[in-house]
Amino acid sequence: MAVQTIKISLIGNPNTGKTSVFNQLTGLNQQVGNYPGITVERKQGTVRLGENTKGTVIDLPGTYSLNASSMDESVVIELLLNRNDKDFPDVAVVVTDVENLKRNLLLFTQIKDLEIPAILVINMADRMQRKGISLNIPYLEEQLKTKIALVSSRKGTGINELKELIVNYKYLPTEPCLNASSIDPDYFDKLRQAFPNQLLYKLWLVITQDVNFGQLERNEIEKSSFTKSKTELKRLQQKETIKRYQFINNVLKQGQTVDTAMAKDLRARLDRVLTHKVFGYVIFFSILLLIFQSIFAWSSVPMDLIDEGFSWLSSYTSKNMPPGKLTELVTEGIIPGIGGVVIFIPQIAFLFLFISILEESGYMSRVVFLMDRIMKRFGLSGKSVVPLISGTACAIPAIMATRNIENWRERLITILVTPFTTCSARLPVYAILIALVIPNRMVLGFFNVQGLTLMLLYMLGFASAIISAMILNKVLKTRYKSFFVAEMPNYKLPLAKNVAITVIEKTKAFVYGAGKIILAISIVIWFLGSHGPGEEFKNAEQIITNEIGNTQIDPDKLNDKIAAYQLEHSYIGIMGKSIEPAIKPLGYDWKIGIAIVSSFAAREVFVGTLATIYNIGSGSEDEATIKERMKAETDPETGKKIFNFASGLSLLLFYAFAMQCMSTLAVTKKETNSWKWPLMQLFGMSAFAYLVSLITYQLLK
C-alpha cells in the first residue's frame, strides 16, 4: 500500500516547549535550512505515525499571535493563509504551556478562525501537581471546538495520544471558537460582499498585516471603498484582542483551576538572585568562567588522542601506500585537512552542550534581561543581546536573528557589531594558539591560565561589540525609541534528549559545513605547495646537496631541508613571500600569511592550512602532531621560534577583531540589502585588527 504523508505545522508562543515536542516527534530525523528567499531558519522533520502513515513536521518560528511584528511571525501567517503553498498544513498542532494557557490560547483562537484542522497540545503536564493546576479537558475541548493532547515533552508522556490525534485529523472540527466579525458587523458584512469566495478572517489578516495572500492581489483590497485608516484598523485589532481574551477568560473559569496554596514555586526567589544588579553579574561571569575552564580541561584528552591518531594515520598511510602523487595527496593534503576539523569536535561539542543547557534551563532569558540594563547605555535594546550571545555559536544565524528587532537603527548596529563576538569558528584558532604560547599552569590553585585566556578573549569580543555599538550609535541617528519586553520562562531541568539533539545537530553542522571548505582548501594548498614554476623547485635536491658539500648530515635532516627549500619555492611559497613584507611587522612569516589569506573562506581553515603546509614541509616520516610542528617552527634568519608569546598574542588579537568570514559578509549583504555595510565591516574590522596586532607585537617582541 502507498504510504500516506500528513503535513503538520507545529505552532506556538516562544517558551512553550514547542521544540521539545518537535524533538519528541521527530528525534534526529530533522533538517535545518531557510525558507525560500528569506533567511528565517526552517526546521523540518519526519515522524512515523503507523504502518502506512508518516508525518512531515514543520517547526514554525515562535509567534505570540497572528498580528505580525517581525519577519519570523510573518512566515507563520503567510504559510497559514496560502492553501496553494506546498507546505500548507493538513493539521496545525498548537503547543501551549499549562502555566500560561490564557496568553497561549490567543494564538489558538486565531488559527481556529482560519478553519484549519487544529489540535491543542497542553505541554508541561508534569508541572500541574506542583503548581496546583487542574484541567477539565472535556469542557475545554467542547468550548474550544478541538481535541486536546495533554503532554509532558520532558517525560515523553502524551506523545502517542498526540500521534493518534494527528492520524485522525480529518475528524477534527474546523469551525471557529468565536465570531471575530462581531467587533464591527457592518464593516465585515461589506468585506464579505466584496469578496464572497474568500474566508472572512483571512481577508481581515491580509488587510491588517503586510503579508502575501495567494492569488488575491493586495491592492484589490486597498483600492476598495470600505478600506479603513491605519488608526481605525489598529483600534479594531485591539478590540479583537480584547474580545478573544474575554472569551478565553470565560472558558478558563470552568476549564482550569489553580490552587495557589498547593503551588511550590521557587521561581520568584531564584529570579531575585539571578537578576540581581550585583549578584546577577557575578553569577553570570562565574558560570562563563566555569564553562571555559571545562572546555579546556575536559576536551584536552580527546583532542590529544585525535591529534596523535591523525599523525599516526598519515605516517602509516605514507609507509603502506606506493610512492607517488596520490599518496602525497592523501597523506599531506586530505588526512591533515580532515584532522584539522575533527580535532576540534570535543571543544565545539562542549561549547554547544553548555549553551544548550543554559537555554533549556531558562537561565539564558535571565541573562538577556540582565544585560538589557547595560545595552541601553550603548543605544541597543535587550533584544540585541540575543544575537550577540548566539553569535558565540555562529555569526550567520545570529545576524538572521536580528529580524526580531523592529527598530532599523538598532537592528543595523547589531548586525554590524555581531561579528566581534567570538564564534565557534574562532575556537580552533584560539585553542591551538593558546596551547602554543600560554603556559598550562594553575593560578590560585584552581584557575587554569589557558582557560582564563580563552574567557578573556570571549569577553574582549563582547566588549568590542559593545564599544563599536556605542560609536555607531553616535553616528547613526534615529527619531524613535523601541522598548524591550522580556519573557521569563519557568526554570526547568534541561531535557537530556533536547540537549543531545542540539549538540549532535550543531556539531554535525560545524563538521560538515567547515569540513567541506577545509578539505577543499587543503587539497588546493597541497597542490600549490607540491608544485612550483622554476628550476629552483625542480632541482631542490641538487641545490641543497651542493650547498652542503661534503658535510655529513643525518638523512632525515637532509630530507627536511630539501622539502623546506621546495616549499619555499613552490607556488604557495611564492604567494606567501609576496605578502610577507606586509605581515612581517606583526611577527608572522609567509606560512602564517598563507593561512590568514586562506582562512577568509572560514576562520577555522587557519589550522587546517597550517597542518597541510607543515606536512608538506616535512620530508621525514615521523608522527609529530600539528601542535609539535608549529612549536618547533623557527625563523631561518634569526633562529627564534615563530610561535612565541609576542607573535602568538598578536595572532590571537588579529583573529579576535578581523572579519575572516566571507559567509558572514554575504549574510550581512542579504540582511541590509546593500554592499555598503559588509564592505564597512570587512575593511573597518580588518584594519583595526592589523593595527592592534602590530602594536601588540612591537611592544612585546
MARMARTOR-309306 format. One record per residue (C-alpha): residue number from 1; residue in one letter; chain; x, y, z. Coordinates in steps of 0.2 Angstrom, whole numbers, plus 2048, in hexadecimal, padded with zeros to 3 digits. Layout:
MARMARTOR-309306
NUM,a,A,X,Y,Z
...
END
This chain:
MARMARTOR-309306
1,m,A,800,800,800
2,a,A,806,812,7FC
3,v,A,80C,81B,80C
4,q,A,801,82A,810
5,t,A,80A,83A,815
6,i,A,802,847,821
7,k,A,808,858,821
8,i,A,80A,85F,833
9,s,A,80D,871,838
10,l,A,814,873,84A
11,i,A,80E,884,850
12,g,A,810,88D,861
13,n,A,816,89B,86C
14,p,A,828,89C,870
15,n,A,82D,892,880
16,t,A,81E,886,87F
17,g,A,829,877,87C
18,k,A,825,876,869
19,t,A,837,870,865
20,s,A,836,863,872
21,v,A,826,85C,86A
22,f,A,82E,85D,859
23,n,A,83D,853,85F
24,q,A,831,846,867
25,l,A,828,844,857
26,t,A,837,844,84B
27,g,A,846,83F,855
28,l,A,856,841,84A
29,n,A,84B,840,83A
30,q,A,84D,853,838
31,q,A,853,85F,82B
32,v,A,858,871,82E
33,g,A,858,87E,820
34,n,A,850,88F,81B
35,y,A,83F,893,814
36,p,A,841,896,801
37,g,A,846,8A8,7FE
38,i,A,848,8AD,810
39,t,A,855,8AA,81E
40,v,A,848,8A4,82B
41,e,A,84E,893,831
42,r,A,842,884,82D
43,k,A,842,874,836
44,q,A,83A,865,82E
45,g,A,839,853,834
46,t,A,830,842,831
47,v,A,826,838,83D
48,r,A,81F,826,83B
49,l,A,80D,826,83F
50,g,A,808,814,83A
51,e,A,80C,806,82E
52,n,A,806,810,81F
53,t,A,806,822,826
54,k,A,814,82E,829
55,g,A,815,840,82D
56,t,A,81F,84F,827
57,v,A,821,85B,835
58,i,A,825,86D,833
59,d,A,82B,876,843
60,l,A,825,888,83F
61,p,A,82D,897,847
62,g,A,826,89C,858
63,t,A,818,8A9,857
64,y,A,80D,8B0,864
65,s,A,7FE,8B4,858
66,l,A,7FA,8B6,846
67,n,A,7FD,8C9,848
68,a,A,80E,8C8,841
69,s,A,81C,8D4,847
70,s,A,82B,8CB,840
71,m,A,831,8C1,831
72,d,A,830,8B1,83B
73,e,A,81D,8B3,83F
74,s,A,81A,8B8,82D
75,v,A,820,8A7,828
76,v,A,813,89F,832
77,i,A,805,8AA,82C
78,e,A,80A,8A8,81A
79,l,A,80A,895,81B
80,l,A,7F9,894,823
81,l,A,7F1,8A0,817
82,n,A,7F7,897,807
83,r,A,7EE,887,803
84,n,A,7F8,885,7F3
85,d,A,809,885,7FD
86,k,A,811,874,7FC
87,d,A,813,874,80F
88,f,A,801,879,813
89,p,A,7FD,86E,822
90,d,A,7F0,860,822
91,v,A,7F0,863,835
92,a,A,7F6,871,840
93,v,A,7FD,86B,851
94,v,A,7FD,87A,85D
95,v,A,808,878,86C
96,t,A,804,881,87C
97,d,A,80B,881,88D
98,v,A,800,87B,89B
99,e,A,805,88A,8A6
100,n,A,802,897,899
101,l,A,7F2,891,891
102,k,A,7E9,8A2,891
103,r,A,7F7,8AA,886
104,n,A,7FA,89B,87B
105,l,A,7E8,898,876
106,l,A,7E7,8A9,86D
107,l,A,7F1,8A2,85F
108,f,A,7E7,892,85F
109,t,A,7D6,89B,85E
110,q,A,7DD,8A5,84F
111,i,A,7E3,895,846
112,k,A,7D2,88D,849
113,d,A,7CA,89C,83F
114,l,A,7D4,897,830
115,e,A,7CA,886,830
116,i,A,7DA,87B,830
117,p,A,7D8,86B,839
118,a,A,7E1,86F,84A
119,i,A,7E7,865,859
120,l,A,7EA,86D,869
121,v,A,7FA,866,872
122,i,A,7FA,86B,885
123,n,A,80D,868,889
124,m,A,816,867,899
125,a,A,808,85C,8A1
126,d,A,815,856,8AD
127,r,A,815,867,8B6
128,m,A,802,867,8B9
129,q,A,803,85F,8CB
130,r,A,811,869,8D1
131,k,A,809,879,8CB
132,g,A,7F8,874,8D2
133,i,A,7F0,874,8C0
134,s,A,7E1,869,8BB
135,l,A,7D8,869,8AA
136,n,A,7C7,864,8A4
137,i,A,7CC,85D,893
138,p,A,7BB,858,88C
139,y,A,7B4,869,890
140,l,A,7C3,872,888
141,e,A,7C2,867,878
142,e,A,7AF,86B,877
143,q,A,7B2,87E,879
144,l,A,7C1,87F,86E
145,k,A,7BA,873,861
146,t,A,7C9,868,860
147,k,A,7D2,859,867
148,i,A,7DF,85B,874
149,a,A,7EF,851,878
150,l,A,7F6,853,889
151,v,A,808,851,887
152,s,A,818,851,891
153,s,A,826,853,884
154,r,A,833,851,893
155,k,A,82C,840,898
156,g,A,826,83B,886
157,t,A,814,838,88C
158,g,A,805,83C,881
159,i,A,810,83B,871
160,n,A,807,82B,86B
161,e,A,7F6,833,86E
162,l,A,7FC,842,864
163,k,A,801,837,856
164,e,A,7F0,82E,856
165,l,A,7E7,83F,855
166,i,A,7F2,844,846
167,v,A,7EE,834,83D
168,n,A,7DB,838,83F
169,y,A,7DD,84A,83B
170,k,A,7CE,849,82E
171,y,A,7C2,847,83C
172,l,A,7C7,857,845
173,p,A,7BA,865,845
174,t,A,7BF,874,83B
175,e,A,7B3,881,841
176,p,A,7B9,891,84A
177,c,A,7B9,892,85D
178,l,A,7B1,8A4,85C
179,n,A,7AA,8B0,84F
180,a,A,7B8,8BD,84C
181,s,A,7AD,8C6,840
182,s,A,7A2,8CC,84F
183,i,A,7AF,8DA,853
184,d,A,7A8,8E4,844
185,p,A,799,8DB,83B
186,d,A,796,8E8,82E
187,y,A,7A8,8E9,829
188,f,A,7AA,8D6,828
189,d,A,799,8D4,81E
190,k,A,7A0,8E0,811
191,l,A,7B0,8D6,810
192,r,A,7A6,8C6,80E
193,q,A,79C,8CD,800
194,a,A,7AC,8D4,7F7
195,f,A,7B5,8C3,7F8
196,p,A,7A8,8B6,7F9
197,n,A,7B3,8A7,7F5
198,q,A,7C0,8AB,802
199,l,A,7C1,8A6,814
200,l,A,7BC,8B6,81E
201,y,A,7CA,8B5,82C
202,k,A,7D7,8B2,81E
203,l,A,7D2,8C2,816
204,w,A,7D3,8CB,827
205,l,A,7E5,8C5,829
206,v,A,7EA,8CA,818
207,i,A,7E3,8DC,81B
208,t,A,7EB,8DE,82C
209,q,A,7FC,8D5,828
210,d,A,809,8D7,81B
211,v,A,808,8C6,815
212,n,A,806,8BD,804
213,f,A,7F6,8B4,801
214,g,A,7F5,8A8,7F2
215,q,A,7ED,8AE,7E2
216,l,A,7E4,8BD,7EB
217,e,A,7ED,8CD,7E7
218,r,A,7EF,8D8,7F6
219,n,A,7EC,8E8,7EC
220,e,A,7DA,8E1,7E8
221,i,A,7D6,8E2,7FA
222,e,A,7DF,8F3,7FD
223,k,A,7D6,8FB,7EE
224,s,A,7C5,8F5,7F5
225,s,A,7B9,903,7FB
226,f,A,7B7,8FC,80D
227,t,A,7CA,8FC,811
228,k,A,7CD,904,822
229,s,A,7DC,90F,828
230,k,A,7EA,907,831
231,t,A,7E4,90F,842
232,e,A,7D3,907,840
233,l,A,7DA,8F6,83B
234,k,A,7E5,8F7,84A
235,r,A,7D6,8FB,855
236,l,A,7CD,8EC,84E
237,q,A,7DC,8E1,851
238,q,A,7DC,8E6,863
239,k,A,7C9,8E3,864
240,e,A,7CC,8D1,85D
241,t,A,7D9,8CD,869
242,i,A,7CF,8D3,878
243,k,A,7C0,8C8,871
244,r,A,7CB,8B9,870
245,y,A,7D2,8BB,881
246,q,A,7C0,8BD,888
247,f,A,7BB,8AD,880
248,i,A,7CB,8A4,887
249,n,A,7C8,8AA,898
250,n,A,7B6,8A4,898
251,v,A,7BC,893,892
252,l,A,7CA,891,89F
253,k,A,7BF,896,8AD
254,q,A,7B7,884,8AC
255,g,A,7C5,87C,8A2
256,q,A,7D4,87F,8AD
257,t,A,7D6,880,8C0
258,v,A,7E5,886,8C9
259,d,A,7E7,883,8DB
260,t,A,7F5,88F,8E0
261,a,A,7F6,887,8F1
262,m,A,7FD,877,8E9
263,a,A,809,880,8DE
264,k,A,81C,87E,8E3
265,d,A,825,88B,8D9
266,l,A,837,890,8DB
267,r,A,837,89B,8CB
268,a,A,834,8AC,8D4
269,r,A,842,8A8,8E0
270,l,A,84E,8A2,8D3
271,d,A,84A,8B1,8C8
272,r,A,84E,8BD,8D6
273,v,A,860,8B6,8D7
274,l,A,864,8B2,8C5
275,t,A,85E,8C3,8BE
276,h,A,865,8CD,8CD
277,k,A,86E,8DD,8C8
278,v,A,87E,8D7,8D0
279,f,A,87D,8C4,8D3
280,g,A,875,8C1,8C2
281,y,A,885,8C6,8B9
282,v,A,890,8BD,8C5
283,i,A,886,8AD,8C3
284,f,A,886,8AF,8B0
285,f,A,899,8B2,8AE
286,s,A,89C,8A4,8BA
287,i,A,892,898,8AF
288,l,A,89C,89F,8A0
289,l,A,8AC,89B,8A9
290,l,A,8A7,88A,8AD
291,i,A,8A2,886,89B
292,f,A,8B3,88C,894
293,q,A,8BD,883,8A1
294,s,A,8B3,873,89D
295,i,A,8B5,875,88A
296,f,A,8C8,874,88C
297,a,A,8C8,868,89B
298,w,A,8BC,85B,894
299,s,A,8C0,85C,881
300,s,A,8D3,85B,883
301,v,A,8D4,848,884
302,p,A,8C9,844,875
303,m,A,8D1,852,86B
304,d,A,8E3,84B,86E
305,l,A,8DD,839,869
306,i,A,8D5,840,859
307,d,A,8E5,84A,855
308,e,A,8F0,83B,858
309,g,A,8E4,82F,84F
310,f,A,8E5,83A,83F
311,s,A,8F8,83C,840
312,w,A,8F9,829,841
313,l,A,8ED,826,833
314,s,A,8F6,832,828
315,s,A,907,829,82C
316,y,A,8FF,818,82A
317,t,A,8F7,81C,819
318,s,A,907,823,813
319,k,A,911,813,817
320,n,A,904,807,810
321,m,A,8FE,810,800
322,p,A,909,80F,7F1
323,p,A,913,81F,7EE
324,g,A,90C,82C,7E3
325,k,A,901,83B,7E1
326,l,A,8F1,832,7E7
327,t,A,8FA,82D,7F7
328,e,A,900,83F,7FA
329,l,A,8EF,846,7F7
330,v,A,8E7,83A,804
331,t,A,8F5,83C,811
332,e,A,8F9,84E,80F
333,g,A,8E9,855,809
334,i,A,8D9,84B,80E
335,i,A,8DE,843,81E
336,p,A,8E5,853,826
337,g,A,8D6,85D,81F
338,i,A,8C9,852,827
339,g,A,8D4,851,837
340,g,A,8D3,864,838
341,v,A,8C0,863,83A
342,v,A,8BE,853,844
343,i,A,8CA,858,852
344,f,A,8BE,866,857
345,i,A,8AF,85C,859
346,p,A,8B1,859,86C
347,q,A,8B2,86C,86F
348,i,A,8A4,871,863
349,a,A,899,863,86B
350,f,A,89C,869,87C
351,l,A,899,87C,877
352,f,A,888,877,870
353,l,A,884,86B,87F
354,f,A,886,87A,88B
355,i,A,87C,886,880
356,s,A,86E,87A,87E
357,i,A,86D,876,891
358,l,A,86C,889,895
359,e,A,85E,88B,888
360,e,A,855,87B,88D
361,s,A,855,880,89F
362,g,A,84E,891,89C
363,y,A,85D,89A,8A3
364,m,A,862,8A2,892
365,s,A,852,8AD,892
366,r,A,858,8B4,8A3
367,v,A,868,8B8,89B
368,v,A,85F,8C2,88D
369,f,A,855,8CB,89B
370,l,A,865,8CE,8A5
371,m,A,86F,8D5,896
372,d,A,861,8E0,891
373,r,A,866,8EC,89E
374,i,A,878,8EE,896
375,m,A,872,8EE,884
376,k,A,867,8FD,886
377,r,A,876,908,88A
378,f,A,87D,903,879
379,g,A,86E,907,86E
380,l,A,868,8F4,86D
381,s,A,859,8EC,875
382,g,A,859,8DB,87E
383,k,A,853,8D3,86E
384,s,A,865,8D6,867
385,v,A,86C,8CB,875
386,v,A,864,8BC,86D
387,p,A,86E,8BD,85D
388,l,A,87E,8C2,866
389,i,A,87D,8B3,872
390,s,A,878,8A7,864
391,g,A,887,8AE,85A
392,t,A,892,8A3,865
393,a,A,88C,895,85B
394,c,A,88C,89D,84A
395,a,A,88A,8AF,843
396,i,A,87F,8AA,834
397,p,A,86F,8A4,83E
398,a,A,873,8B1,84B
399,i,A,871,8BF,83D
400,m,A,861,8B6,837
401,a,A,85A,8B7,848
402,t,A,85B,8CA,848
403,r,A,84B,8CA,83E
404,n,A,842,8CA,84E
405,i,A,848,8DC,851
406,e,A,83B,8E8,84B
407,n,A,846,8F7,84C
408,w,A,850,8F8,83C
409,r,A,85F,902,844
410,e,A,860,8F5,852
411,r,A,85F,8E7,846
412,l,A,86C,8EE,83B
413,i,A,878,8F2,849
414,t,A,876,8E0,850
415,i,A,879,8D9,83F
416,l,A,889,8E3,83D
417,v,A,890,8DF,84E
418,t,A,88B,8CC,850
419,p,A,89B,8C6,847
420,f,A,8A5,8CC,855
421,t,A,89E,8BF,861
422,t,A,8A9,8AF,861
423,c,A,8A1,8A2,856
424,s,A,8A4,890,857
425,a,A,8AF,891,847
426,r,A,8BB,89B,851
427,l,A,8BC,88E,85E
428,p,A,8C8,883,854
429,v,A,8D4,891,851
430,y,A,8D3,897,863
431,a,A,8D6,885,86A
432,i,A,8E5,881,85F
433,l,A,8ED,892,862
434,i,A,8EA,893,875
435,a,A,8F1,881,877
436,l,A,901,887,86E
437,v,A,904,898,877
438,i,A,8FB,898,887
439,p,A,902,88D,895
440,n,A,8F7,87E,89B
441,r,A,8F8,882,8AE
442,m,A,8EC,886,8BC
443,v,A,8EA,897,8C5
444,l,A,8E3,898,8D6
445,g,A,8E3,885,8D7
446,f,A,8D3,884,8CC
447,f,A,8D3,88F,8BC
448,n,A,8DB,888,8AD
449,v,A,8E5,897,8A4
450,q,A,8E0,890,893
451,g,A,8CD,88F,898
452,l,A,8CF,8A1,89F
453,t,A,8D6,8A7,88E
454,l,A,8C8,89F,884
455,m,A,8BB,8A8,88F
456,l,A,8C4,8B9,88E
457,l,A,8C4,8B7,87B
458,y,A,8B1,8B4,87B
459,m,A,8AF,8C3,887
460,l,A,8BA,8CD,87B
461,g,A,8AF,8C9,86C
462,f,A,89F,8CD,876
463,a,A,8A7,8DE,87C
464,s,A,8AC,8E2,86A
465,a,A,89A,8E0,864
466,i,A,894,8EB,872
467,i,A,8A0,8F9,86F
468,s,A,89E,8F8,85C
469,a,A,88B,8F9,85F
470,m,A,88E,909,86A
471,i,A,898,911,85C
472,l,A,88B,90C,84F
473,n,A,87D,912,85A
474,k,A,885,924,859
475,v,A,887,923,846
476,l,A,876,91B,842
477,k,A,867,925,848
478,t,A,855,920,84A
479,r,A,845,92A,84E
480,y,A,83D,91D,859
481,k,A,841,911,867
482,s,A,83C,8FF,869
483,f,A,837,8F6,879
484,f,A,83E,8E6,87F
485,v,A,832,8D8,886
486,a,A,839,8C8,88D
487,e,A,830,8B9,890
488,m,A,836,8AE,89F
489,p,A,833,89C,89C
490,n,A,832,890,8AB
491,y,A,841,888,8B1
492,k,A,843,876,8AC
493,l,A,850,868,8AC
494,p,A,857,867,89A
495,l,A,84F,859,891
496,a,A,85D,84D,88C
497,k,A,856,848,87B
498,n,A,854,85B,876
499,v,A,866,85E,87C
500,a,A,86D,84F,873
501,i,A,864,853,862
502,t,A,86A,865,863
503,v,A,87C,860,866
504,i,A,87C,852,859
505,e,A,873,85D,84C
506,k,A,87E,86D,84F
507,t,A,88E,863,84F
508,k,A,889,85A,840
509,a,A,885,86A,837
510,f,A,896,871,83C
511,v,A,89F,861,836
512,y,A,896,860,826
513,g,A,896,873,822
514,a,A,8A8,877,827
515,g,A,8AE,866,822
516,k,A,8A9,868,810
517,i,A,8B2,878,80F
518,i,A,8C2,873,818
519,l,A,8C4,863,80E
520,a,A,8C2,86C,7FE
521,i,A,8CE,87A,803
522,s,A,8DA,86C,80A
523,i,A,8DB,864,7F9
524,v,A,8DE,874,7F0
525,i,A,8EB,879,7FC
526,w,A,8F3,868,7FA
527,f,A,8F4,86A,7E8
528,l,A,8FB,87C,7E9
529,g,A,908,876,7F6
530,s,A,90D,866,7EC
531,h,A,910,86F,7DB
532,g,A,91A,87E,7D6
533,p,A,91E,888,7C6
534,g,A,931,889,7C5
535,e,A,941,87F,7C5
536,e,A,944,882,7D8
537,f,A,935,878,7DC
538,k,A,939,86A,7D0
539,n,A,94B,869,7D4
540,a,A,949,86B,7E7
541,e,A,952,85B,7EC
542,q,A,962,85F,7E1
543,i,A,962,871,7E7
544,i,A,962,86C,7FA
545,t,A,96E,85E,7F7
546,n,A,97A,86B,7EF
547,e,A,978,877,7FD
548,i,A,97C,869,80A
549,g,A,98B,863,800
550,n,A,995,855,809
551,t,A,98D,859,81A
552,q,A,986,84A,823
553,i,A,973,84C,827
554,d,A,966,841,82D
555,p,A,95B,83A,81E
556,d,A,94A,840,827
557,k,A,952,852,829
558,l,A,957,852,817
559,n,A,946,84D,812
560,d,A,93E,85B,81D
561,k,A,94A,868,815
562,i,A,946,863,803
563,a,A,933,863,807
564,a,A,934,874,810
565,y,A,93E,87B,801
566,q,A,931,874,7F5
567,l,A,922,87B,7FF
568,e,A,92A,88C,7FF
569,h,A,92C,88C,7EC
570,s,A,91B,884,7E9
571,y,A,90C,88E,7E2
572,i,A,905,890,7F4
573,g,A,917,895,7FA
574,i,A,918,8A2,7ED
575,m,A,906,8A9,7F2
576,g,A,90B,8A9,804
577,k,A,91C,8B2,801
578,s,A,913,8BF,7F7
579,i,A,908,8C4,806
580,e,A,915,8C1,813
581,p,A,91B,8D3,813
582,a,A,909,8D9,819
583,i,A,908,8CC,827
584,k,A,91A,8CB,82D
585,p,A,917,8DA,839
586,l,A,90A,8D0,841
587,g,A,916,8C2,845
588,y,A,90F,8B6,837
589,d,A,919,8AD,82A
590,w,A,913,8A8,819
591,k,A,90B,898,81E
592,i,A,900,8A1,82B
593,g,A,8FC,8AE,81D
594,i,A,8F5,8A0,812
595,a,A,8EB,899,820
596,i,A,8E3,8AA,824
597,v,A,8DF,8AD,811
598,s,A,8D7,89B,80F
599,s,A,8CD,89D,820
600,f,A,8C3,8AB,818
601,a,A,8B8,89D,811
602,a,A,8B5,898,824
603,r,A,8C0,89C,833
604,e,A,8C2,88A,838
605,v,A,8CB,887,828
606,f,A,8DA,88F,830
607,v,A,8DF,87F,839
608,g,A,8DB,873,82B
609,t,A,8E6,87E,81F
610,l,A,8F5,87E,82B
611,a,A,8F3,86B,82E
612,t,A,8F4,869,81B
613,i,A,903,875,819
614,y,A,90D,86D,827
615,n,A,909,85B,820
616,i,A,90F,861,80F
617,g,A,91E,868,817
618,s,A,924,858,820
619,g,A,92E,84C,816
620,s,A,92F,840,825
621,e,A,922,833,829
622,d,A,921,837,83C
623,e,A,910,837,845
624,a,A,912,849,84C
625,t,A,901,852,84F
626,i,A,8FC,862,847
627,k,A,8FF,86A,858
628,e,A,911,863,859
629,r,A,915,869,847
630,m,A,90F,87B,84B
631,k,A,918,87B,85B
632,a,A,928,876,853
633,e,A,927,883,844
634,t,A,935,88F,844
635,d,A,93A,89F,83A
636,p,A,948,89A,82F
637,e,A,950,8AB,830
638,t,A,950,8AD,843
639,g,A,94E,89B,849
640,k,A,940,8A1,855
641,k,A,92F,898,857
642,i,A,922,89E,84B
643,f,A,914,89B,858
644,n,A,91A,8A4,867
645,f,A,910,8AE,874
646,a,A,911,8BE,86A
647,s,A,90C,8B7,859
648,g,A,8FF,8AB,861
649,l,A,8F6,8B9,86A
650,s,A,8F7,8C4,85A
651,l,A,8EE,8B6,851
652,l,A,8E1,8B3,85E
653,l,A,8DD,8C6,85E
654,f,A,8DD,8C6,84B
655,y,A,8D0,8B8,84A
656,a,A,8C6,8C0,859
657,f,A,8C3,8D0,84E
658,a,A,8C5,8CB,83B
659,m,A,8B6,8C8,830
660,q,A,8BD,8B6,82A
661,c,A,8AC,8AF,824
662,m,A,8A5,8B2,812
663,s,A,895,8A9,817
664,t,A,892,8B6,825
665,l,A,895,8C4,818
666,a,A,888,8BC,80C
667,v,A,87B,8BB,819
668,t,A,87E,8CD,81E
669,k,A,87B,8D2,80C
670,k,A,86B,8C7,80C
671,e,A,864,8CF,81C
672,t,A,869,8E1,818
673,n,A,865,8E0,805
674,s,A,875,8EA,802
675,w,A,888,8E7,7FF
676,k,A,88C,8F7,809
677,w,A,88A,8EF,81A
678,p,A,894,8DE,817
679,l,A,8A2,8E8,80F
680,m,A,8A2,8F3,81E
681,q,A,8A3,8E4,829
682,l,A,8B1,8DC,81E
683,f,A,8BD,8EB,81D
684,g,A,8B9,8F3,82E
685,m,A,8BB,8E3,838
686,s,A,8CA,8DD,82E
687,a,A,8D3,8ED,830
688,f,A,8D0,8EE,842
689,a,A,8D6,8DC,844
690,y,A,8E6,8E0,83B
691,l,A,8E9,8F0,845
692,v,A,8E6,8E7,856
693,s,A,8F1,8D8,851
694,l,A,8FF,8E3,84B
695,i,A,900,8ED,85C
696,t,A,8FF,8DD,866
697,y,A,90D,8D5,85D
698,q,A,918,8E4,85D
699,l,A,916,8E7,86F
700,l,A,919,8D5,875
701,k,A,926,8CF,869
END
